[in-house]
Amino acid sequence: MKKSFAFLCLILVFSACKSTKKTLVGFVNPMIGTAPSSTPSTLRHSEAKENNSQVVPFVTVPFGMTNWTPQTQATEIKCVSPYYYKDSIFTGFRGSHWLSGSCVQDYASMTIMPVSGALKVQAQDRGVVFSHKNEMASPYLYTLDLVPYKIKTAMTATSRAGLFEFTFGKEGEAHVVVNPNSDEGQGYVKVIKEKNEIVGYNPVHRIYQGSGTSAGFSGYFVVRFQKAFSGFGVYEGQNVLANQIEISDKKNLGGYATFNVKNGEKIFVKIGTSFTSIEEARKNLDAETTNLSFAEAVKNLKASWEKTLQKVNIETPIYDDKVKFYTAMYHSFLHPRTYSDVSGSYPKFGGGQEVMNIKDGVYYSDFSMWDTYRALHPLFNLLIPKRNGDMMQSLMLTAKQGGWLPIFPMWNSYTSAMIGDHAVAAIGDAYIKNNVEISEESYQYLLKNAFESPATQKEYLEGKGRRGLTSYLKYGYVPLEDKVLESFHKGEQVSRTLEYAFDDFVLSQIAQKKGDAQNAEILKKRALNYKNVYSPADSTVRGRFIDGSFTDQYDKFIRMPYITEGTPYQYTWYVPQDIAGLAQIMGGEQAFAANLDRFHAAGQYWHGNEPGHQIPFLYNYVGQPWKTQKLVREILESEYDSNVGGLSGNDDGGQMSAWYVFAAMGLYPVSPGVPEYIISGPQFEKLSIKFENGNILKMEAKGASQKDKYIQKVIFNGKEISSPSISHFELIKGGRLVFVLGNKPSKTWGITERPYSISK
């Protein structure tokens, strides 16, 4: 190593003393969300794991292939994240592919653990009690003192590699244990003593559609030690096989390296990862870490995050607001993940056994698409449009390779885990905002999802195609007789109808831009299918039979089987493409607003789940924008905080955090596919956005930090604007956007114009 980590710490401390300006990455607290949430809507509406944001303190580059985390849960079981703040036993450092904030599965992961004294290999034996006062977490560095072992540990990362520094506090024998985290009793480990390496892989298995079957590829790793081994071996369970170099397909297998260390001696370890082969993992390791010291890696990763966070610079005297905002940005820039190697190779989508090559750019996977099309990808379209375009190209590649555009692509496979067809919405939003091109071939795949079902039951069971599409096309809604059994989320017919109608709208926008007038018209009519599940007598949506009658199984305040993760009242407002039309069938704007008032008065708003994220902004559509301003500020202050339980439910790939970033800036993309943002007013006195085109937008809102939340006037580049929405294309031209705020509602600003709706 060129520099020791201790020397790096001295440099960082000295730098901090010379400058009173704190780096933006210094405001990020990765521990926020690692404990159960106690926010009001979480306590009222959440079930099971929904009350925990399911994030972990990842050390990673933005969109890294492998994210590195302390491990307190030694499993890849669905809905169990690798780390929980409440846990007290540390069992290693994990190279993880956990979808941040989710309830899916970790996969293709591996764990490394230093041990002093007697060799202990299994997690339940080697694990040690740890204290949070002995750990430090940031996006670029994690440290933990393993007091019982007298080992100080530090971890940092590159895009495809993890770097570790273990400092041993007592002389004698020490060990580093390495294991793939296979719950199926599979995997492989080999010790290559002459290279100071332990290599291996962990096969990927599917859940949801195709559950339990192989995904066709593995997570590969190469662990390289700076110090030569004094001993080595492999193990299965409690059976330690000293001097044996190889083991495969046994329960709880792994390998280890033994060292004779002096008091204070450091062992430096680097781990390369890949989804294609051990050799590609080794190439990734060499490309990203050759001649790279631990200190330099920390410095590089810190700079990478600082550059990312500098895209939005906020000014506020409230320290906790800075912590919440930049932590939300950190959580927003974790996924989707890089899947291609430095060489460009990656496993083919929907099977994995064939190795493809991206040639130019990066191939991405792990899209939490039911969640992230709402605000996360629109945020990328605003801040990192070129990279988001690459992500959308990856989605279109999956269709070409697998034959169908995926619904919820995870572990590089079809899953059909959630409802809707929102890859269309994400691609469409990027296309409408000129951030990606859609070839004629890709366009045909988008249309295929909207108009066709798989020809064979085998394809359908694999998770290809929209669920319930035949019924939807025949009746204009998914009737209750269609049980939609071949999906993880069964039933949920009303929610499917609403979400398909929205996706059809975005596809109509794509068709219109491409000059396909016929399909644009057909799809625009289908975008009005939300009306077919709306019950005028109830002023909410409701399950409907083939004969047109509504079900008697109905209570708008409780969860129903035809609604996804919510109540009929909560899903009623999911018509982002046509709020004006929804208002019309409710009896007009005043009736709509009154119904929305009753909804909030009943405590039905649930911020901890995504289908309602647009609801606070809907008053802008009916001439009462001051109610949106009040609601958004209340949510920012009550549903997010800077404590470890400070996220209101599953973060779901960054969507919950992206909502915060947008709302705190005073803007929100209610209807992706429409290039506009609904205005709610910023939370900060000043902020600036650096766009990729080189333009800078400076926003000012004097008094915002003193609880002045009501917009009195908005001035954009010297011109007063009265619209409660603003164009994406105007915004990215940059300039000066000034909000004049007050502590009382203005009943005159934003009431004469309306944001986009089909029926407007």
N, C-alpha and C positions, 0 to 999 in steps of 0.2 A: 504493500500500500504506500502511496506517495504521501498521504497525510493520514493521521489517525483521527478517529471521530472526536476524541477529546480536543484535539487542536481545532477541529471545525467548530466545536462549541465555543471555544475561546474567540474565534473569529466572529461568530454570530453575536456573541455578547458585546464585543468591542464595537461592532458595527451599530448595534442598537444604541449604545451609549453615544455614538457620534451623531446619530440622527434621532430627532424626536418624532419623525413621521413613521407610523407603524405600517408595515407591508399589509396588503389586503389579505394575503393568505394567513396572516397572523390572527385574523378575526374568525377563521374557520374552526369550528369545533366538531370533529367527526363523531363525537360521543352523543350529540343531539339525536334523539330518536332511537337510541339503543335500549331504552327502558320503556315500559308501557306508558301510553299516553293517558293523561287525566283531564283532557280538554272537555268542555261541556257536551259537544255533539258526540264525542267518542263514548262517553259514559252512557249517553242516552240510546245510541243506535248500534254500537259495535257488538259483534259476536266473535267468540273464539279468538283467533290470531288477528282479527281486524283492529284490536285495540293497541297493537304494537306496530310501529312503523317498519320493523324488520330490516332496518339498515344496520350496517356494521362499520367499524372504523377503518375503512379501506385506505391503505397506502397504495397509490396507483397513479399512473398518468391519466389524463382525461381519455376515456374510451379505451383503456388498456386491455390487452388480451387477457391477462391474468391479474386479478386484484388480490392484494396481500393483506391478511388480517390476523390478529390474535384469535386463537380458537378456544372456545369453552364448550363446544358441542362437537363431539367426534363422530359425525354422521352426515350422510347426504339425504336423509329422509325429507320428504315433502313438508314444506312449511316450517322447517327447523333451520334457522340461520346459524352460521358458524359461531356467532358471538352474541351474548346477551349481558347487559350491564349487571343484572341481578346475580349472575353466576359468580362463583368464588374460586373455581378450579380452572387453572390454565393448563392446556394440554398440548400446546405447540403453536407454530405459525403456519397458516394455511395459504397455499396458492389456490385461490378460490375462483369459481365461475358462478357464484351466487348472484342472482339478479337482485340488485339493491332494492330493499323495501318491498319484497314480494312474498308470496306464499307458494312458490314453486319448489324447485329442488336445487341444491348445489350439485355439480357434476364435474367429472374429469379433474377432480381436485387432488392435491397431495399435501402432506403435512411434514414439517421438520421440527425437531425438538432437541435442544441441548440438555444433557444430564450430567451431573458430576457424581463421582463415587460409583456405587454398584449400578450395573446396567439394568435399566427398566425400559421395556419396549412398548407395552400396551398403554393406551391413553389413560385407562383407569388406574394404572400403577405409577406411571411416570408423572402424572398430573400433580401440580403443586398449588396450594392455596396462595392467592395473590391479593394484593390490596390496590385499589384504584389510586391511592396516594403514591404508589410506586410505578405508575404508568403515565406516559405522556403520548398523546395522539395528535397528529396533524396529517394533512394530505400527503406530505412528503417524508415523514419520519415518525416511526413509532418506537418507543423504548419501554422496557419493563425490567424491573429488578426481580429475579427469581430468588427470593431471599433464602428459602430452604436449601437451594443448590449453590448459593453464593455465586450466581452468574448474572451479569448485566447483559441485557440483550438490546439490539437495535436493528431496525428493519427499514429499508427503503426499496425503490423499484425503478425499472425502466418499463417500456411498453410491454415487453414479452419476458421480462426477467425480474427476479427478486434478489436483493442483496442483503446479507446479514453480517453482523459483527457480534460475536459472543466473547465476552470478557470473563475469564474464570478467576474467582476470588480465592481459590485454594489450590494448592499443589497436589498433583496426583493424577489418577485416571479420570478421564472424561469421555463422554460419548455424544454423538449426534445421531439421532434416530430419524429415519425417513420412511414414510409409508404412503401408498395410495389409499384414498378413503373410499374403498369399495364396500358397500353394504351387501353386495351379491356374492362375496367370496371370490372375486376375480381380481385380475391385475397382475403386474409383473415388476420385479425388482432385480437388478444386477449390479454387483460391485465390480468396478474396474480399477483395481488398486494402482496399476501403473499410471493411470491418468488422474488419480485422486478424485474419482467420480463414483457416484451412485446414480444409476439411470433407471427409468421405469415408465409404466403407463397405467392408467385407470380407465377401463372401458366405459363408454357413455351409454346409459339406458334411458329409454323414453318413459314419460308418464303422459297422462291424458290419452288421446288417441294413439294406439300402438303401445299402450302401457306395458312395461316389463320387457319389451323387445329391445334388441340392440339398435342403437342409432347408426351403427356402421363405422364408427371411428372412436378414438380414445384421446385422453389428455396425456401428452407425453412430457417427460421432464428429465433434465440432466442437472444433477447437483454436483458442483465442483468445489473442492476444498483447496484453500491455499496451502494448508499444512499436510504433510504426508501422514498416512495412517500408521498407527502402531499395532492395530488389530482391526478386524472387520468380521462381518457375517450377515446372515439373513435370519428371518424368523417367521413362524406361523403360530398365532396364539401365544402360549407361554413357552413354546418349543424353540429355543435359541440354537441356531446351527452355526457355531463359530467356524470361521475360515471357509465356509461355503459361499459361493459367489452369486448364486442365482436361485430364484424361486418364483413360481407362478401359480395362479388360480387356486389359492388357499385362503381360508378365512383369516382375516386379520393378519395379513402378511406385511413384511417390510424388510428393510436392511439397516445396517448401522456401521458407523466408523468409530474407532476408538483412538484416543490420543493421550499421550502423557504431557500434561501441561504444568507450567510454572504458575505461581501466584501472580495474577495480573496479566497473564498471557491472553492475547486475542486470537481467535480463529475467525478468519474471513471466509464466508461461503457465498457462492453465486448459484442461482438456479435459473436455467433457461427452460421455457415452456413452448409447446406447439400443439396443434390439433392434427398434425399430419404424420409425424415420425419423430423418433429419438434423434435422428440425424438432423432434422430441421430444428429441433429444440436446441441442439448443440450449435448450429449455425446462428440461430437467434441470439444465443448467449454470447458467442464470439463477436457478432456484429454490434451488439449493444453494450458490451461490458469489457471488451479487451482494453487493457491499460486504464480502466476506470476504477479509481479508488472509491471507497465507501463515502468519504467526505465529498468527493466530486459528484457522486450520484445524488446525494442529498441536495447539494447546491443546484444541480441541473433540474431535479424534480420540483424543487421549490420555485425555481424560475419559470418552469412550465406552468405551474398553477397560478403564479402571479400574473403572467401574461394573459392567461384565460380570464382571470377575475378582473383585470384592468379594462376589460371591454365595457364594464359598467362601473363608474366611479360615483359613489354616493357621498353626500355631506349631511351629517346630522350630529347633534350633540349627544344623542342617546346611544351609548356604547352597545347595549344589548340589541338594538336594531341593526347595527352593523354586523354583529355576530349572527343574527338570524338571516340577514340578507346574503352574506357571503357563504355561510354554511349551506343555504338553499342553492346557491349557484354551484357549489362543490357537488352537492347531491344531484344536481341537474346534469352534470357533465361526466357521469360515470358510464352510461350506456346509451346506445348499443355498444357492443365490444368489438374490438379488432379481432378478426378471425384468421387473417392471412399472415403468413410468415414474412420475414424480411425478403425472402425470395419471391413472394407473391403467391405461394402455394396455400391451398386451403381445401378442406374436404367438400366434396360435392354436396349440395343441399338435397335433403330428403333421401338419404341413403348412405352417404359419407365415404363409401369404399373407394370411389374414384377420386383422385387428387386433381383439382383444377388449378389454374393460375390466373390471377387478376391482371397480370402484366403491368398495368398502370394504376396507381392508387391503392386503396385498401378495401378489402371485403369485410363487411360488418354482419354480425348476427346478434341474436338475443334482443328482439324488439318486443317490449311489453305493450303491444299495439293497441289493446283495448283502452289503455290508459294514456299513452304518450302522444297520440295524435291530437289530443285536446289542447295541450299547452306546451309540452316539451319540444316537439318537433317544430311548432310555430316559433318557439324561442330560438331554436337553432336557425330557422329561416331568417330571423331578425339579426342574430349575432354572428353566426358561423354558416352562412348560406352555402358556401362551396362544399364544406364538409357534409352538411345535411344533404346536399345534392348527391354526394358519393354514397351516403347511406341509402338514399332512395334508389340509386342505381343498383346497390346490393339487393334490395328488395325485388327489383325487376329481374335481376339475375336468378333469384330463387325460382321465379315463375318459369323462366326459360329452362332451368335444370330439372325442376320437378313437375312441370306441366301445368301447374296451377299457382296463382298468387296465394301465398299463405295467409291464414287468418291471424295467427298469433305465433310467429316463428321463434321457437326457442330450441336450444341445443342443436341448431342448424337443421331442424326437422319440422314437419307439419305437426300441429298439436290440436288445433280447433279447441283450444282451452276455453276461450271466452267467446262472446257473441259478437255480431257485427262483421264487417268486412273492411276494417279501418286502415289496412295498408293502402287501399284506394284513397282514403281521405288524406293520409300523410303524403302520399305521392302527389295527389292533386293539389294540395296546399303549396307544395314546393314548385309545382309546375305553373300554377296560376301566378306565383310570385317570381317567376323567371329564374328559379334556382336549379332546375333540372330539365332536361329534354326527355320526351317520351317518344321512343321510336314506334313505328307502325306495328312492329312485332310485339312490343311491350303493351301497346294500347289494346291489341287484340286479347292479350291475357287479362287486362282489366275488364274488358267487356265480357270475356268468358265467365268470370266469377259472377257477373251480374245477370247473365242470361242462360247459363248452362249449369247442369249438375253432372257429376262424373258418370261415365257410361257404365262403369262396373261398381258393384258393391264393395269390392276390394279397395278401390281408390277412395271411395267415400269413407270407409272405415279407417283409412290411413289419415283422415283429417283434411282431405282435399275438397274444396268447394264450400259454398255457403250452406249452413244447416237450415233445413226447412224451406229451401228456395222454391221447390215445386209448389208448395202451398201458397207461398207469398206471391208468386207470379199468377196463380190461378184465381186467388180471392182478393188480392190487394192487401192482405194481412196474413199472419200465421195463425190459423184458428186453433182452438184448444184441443181439437181432435188430433192434431199433429203433435205428438208427444216429444218429438225431437230427441230420440233416445241415444242416437250415435253422437254424443257430445258430452264433455265433462259437465257442462251446465245444461241439464236437461230441461225441457219445457221452456219457460221464460218467453212465451210466444209474443206477448205485448212488447216487451223490451226489444226483441229481435225485430219486430215490425218497425218500431221507431228508429232503431239504429240502421236498418237497411234503407229506410227512407232517406236518412241523412246521407249515407254513402252513395245512394243513387243520385242525390243532388250534386255531390262533389263530382261524380263521374259525368253528370250532365254538363258541368262547367268545363271539364276536360274536353268533352266531345265538342262543345261549342267553340272552344279555342282552336281545336284541331279542324274545324270546318265540317264536322259530321253532324249536320243539322237534324237528320232523321233520328239518330240515337239521342241527341241532346233533347229533343222534344219528348221522346218516349220516357227518358229518365227523369226529366223535369216533372212530368205528370206523376211518375212513381214516387217522387219526393214528397208528394202530398198524401201518401198512404197513411201517414200518422192520423189522419182524420177518421180512418176506418176502425181505429181502436179507441176513439174518444167517445165517452158517454156523456151527452149533453145533460142528462138528468143528474149526473153526479159531478159534473165539471172536472172530471179526471179521466184518465185512461182506465180501461177495464178489460178483462179477458172476454173474448168473443168466440161464438161457435160458428160453424159453417153456415147455418141457417140465418145468421145475422143477429141472433139474440145474444145478450150479454149474460155472463155467468152470475149465479147467485153467490158464488164464493167471492165475497168482496168486503173489504174494510180498508178504506183509503189510508188508514193510519198504521197498518201492520203489514208485514211482509206477506206477499202472495206468490204462489208457485209460477205464475205467468210473468213475474217481474224479476229482474236480475238484481240480487243483493240490495233490495230496497222495497219501498211501498209504492202503491199506485200513485199516491199524491206526489212522491218524490220524482217519479218518472214522467209525470204529466208534462213537465217543463222541458223535456228533452225533444225540442223541435228547433234546434239552433238555426236551421235554414229558413224557417218561416214563422217567426214569433208574431208577426202581424197577422198571419192566417190563423194561428192558435188563438190570438186575442179575438178575432172575428167570431170563431165558433164558441167562444166563451161569453159572447154578448157584447164585445167591444172593449176598448182600452180600459175604461173605468172598471168594468166587471173583471177584466184580467187582473188589474192592479189590486182590486179588493180581494180576489181569490188568492193572489200572491201574498197579500198582507195576512190573510187567515192562515196560510201555509206556515209563514214564519212565526205567527203568534202561537201556533200549535206545537212549536218546537220541532217541526219536521225537517228543517234543513240539516243535512248531515255532511259536514265538510270532509269527513274521513273517508268518503268513497267518491269515486270520480264522476258518476253520472249526473251529479248535481253541481259540478264546478262552475257551470255557466249561470246558474240561477241568480246569484247576487247581482248580476249585471243586467238583468232583464227589465228592470224599471226604466232603463234608458230607451227601451223600445216603445214605451207607452206614455212618455211625457212626464215622468216623475224621477229624473236622474238623481235628485238629492237623496232618495232612499237607497239607491245603489251606493252612493258615496258613504253613507252612514254604515250600511251593512258591510262593505268591503273593509272599512277601517276596523270595525268590531271584530271581523274574522281575523285580520292580520294580528290583532292584539290578543285575542282569546284562544285561537286555535294553533298558534305557534308561540313558543317561548325558547329561551336560551338554555333550558335545563335538559337533562338527559332524556326526559320524557316529552320533549318539546315538539313532536310532530303528531298531527291529528289523524292517526291511522296509517295503514300501509303506504309507504312512499311510492311504491309501484313504478320502479324504474326511473324515478325522478319527477313524476307528474305532480305530486303534492308540493314538491319544492319549486317546480317551475311555475305553478299557480302563484306561489308567494312572490317569486321574482317579478312576474308580470304585474300582479296586483300592487306590489309595493312601488312599482314605477308608475302606477296609475293607469294602466292599459290592460286589455284582455282580449284574446282572439276567440270570441264566442263561437263563431262559425268558421272553422278551418275550411279553406277553399274560397272564402271571401276575403279579399285583400284589405281588411280594415280591422281596427282595434276599437273596442268600446272604452270610453274614457270614464275613469272613476276618480282620478286625482291622485298625485303621488304622495307617498308617506314621508318624503324627505324634503328638506329645504332646497337642496340642489342635487342634481345628478347629471352625469354626462354619459352618452352612449357612443362608443367608437364603432362605426360600421365598417364592414369589410371593404366597402367601396372607397374608403378614405374619408368619408364625411363624418362629422361629429354633430350629434344633437345635444344641446344643452337645455335642461329643464330646470325651471325655477318655481318654487312654491313657498313663498315667504309665509312663515307661521305654521307650516305643516307639522313640524315637530312639537308645536305647542297646542296640538289638538284641533287646530283649525282644519276642518275636513270638508267643508261645503264650498263647492266651486261657485264663485260669483262671476268670473269672467275668464276666458282663455284667449291668449294672443299667440299666434304662430307666425314667426318672422314678420312681426309688425302689423299683422292683420288679425283683427278679432274674429274668432270663429264661434258659431252658435250650435254647431252640430255636436251631439253627444258621442260621435265616433270620428275616427281619423284614418285616412288612407295609409296603407303600408308604403305605397310608392312615394307619397309626399313625405312621410316620416323619414325614410332612409335618404332623402336629400339633405337631411341635417338642418342645422340652424338653431333657432331659439324658440322654445315653447314655454310660455309663461302662464302660470296658474295664479289667479287672484283668489285667495281663499278667505273664508269667514267662519265664525262659529255658529252661524244660523243658516238654515237652508235658503237658497235662492230659488224662488218659484218661477223665475224668468229665463235662466240659462238652460239651454239644451232641451227646451220643450216644443220647439216648432219643427224640428227635423227628426228623422228616424233613421236608425241604421238599416242595413240591407235586410230585406225579407223577400221571398218569392212573391208573396201576395201584396207587397207594398205598392 
